[in-house]
Amino acid sequence: MHALLNIAVRAARRAGELIVRSLTRIEGLAVASKSHNDFVSEVDRAAEREILAVIRRAYPDHAFLAEESGASGTSDTVWIIDPLDGTTNFLHGFPVFAVSIACRQKGRLEHAVVYDPMRQELFTASRGAGAHLDNRRMRVSRQRTLDSALVATGFPYRANLKYLEAYVAMMRVAMQSTAGIRRPGAAALDLAYVAAGRVDAFWEIGLQPWDTAAGTLLIQEAGGRIGTLVGGEYRQGGNVVAGTPKVYSALIEALAPHVPEELRER
């Protein structure tokens, strides 16, 4: 395992342990609302501090883009961190959430970790070295047709509610065109599940870089595709479609007529 990936794994596990210990005191946690339906807890912040401490101890000169503390430092190596993806799930004791850490060097994603602390599942990838689940090589599914595909999604929230009607139209066509739709509520895990072949595709609007950076590399190294709602290059943040090569293309074709013009370029 590459040294950078090893540090990311160590940081993710440390954060995951903190998150799981906190489940016994959910009702007493301090929680703030960043915006409508977008919450942050003291656990998010504590988990992020744990991650930053582990990485900075090993690489004090690296830069960071973290959900809670924002951008810091100047370096060709940037760590992109979501300390607790699925905060709303966590706050309700709904056991679908994850830690997401990606390492970008000179503008290119090189290493990725998504860690599910409830199942203790570790999804990892390094560019050119494949994607792994608990040290076993993983690949996207062999699904080729949309009508037999299981597809994950995320519902619009925050400012993206203005696109609710368009999203409902997308949801309608996806429900009519696939074997089933799932909405677990943690985009990092959704992307990891695409890479692991547990779902065949995923789409969502209005995501942030820390939601998708690690998952992007997992999917690419697992043989899948990831892009915008109309198949453009995905640049981390905004709107995303991912899946097996054939299902990815078919899902984009199905969704395209319902994508508003202002969402086509991001």
Secondary structure, 3 states (H helix, E strand, C coil): CCHHHHHHHHHHHHHHHHHHHHHHHHHHCCEEEEECCEEEEHHHHHHHHHHHHHHHHHCCCCEEEECCCEEECCCCEEEEEEEEECHHHHHCCCCCCEEEEEEEECCEEEEEEEEECCCCEEEEEECCCCEEECCEEECCCCCCCHHHCEEEECCCCHHHHHHHHHHHHHHHHHHHHCCEEECCCCHHHHHHHHHHCCCCEEEEEEECHHHHHHHHHHHHHCCCEEECCCCCECCCCEEEEEECHHHHHHHHHHHHHHCCHHHCCC
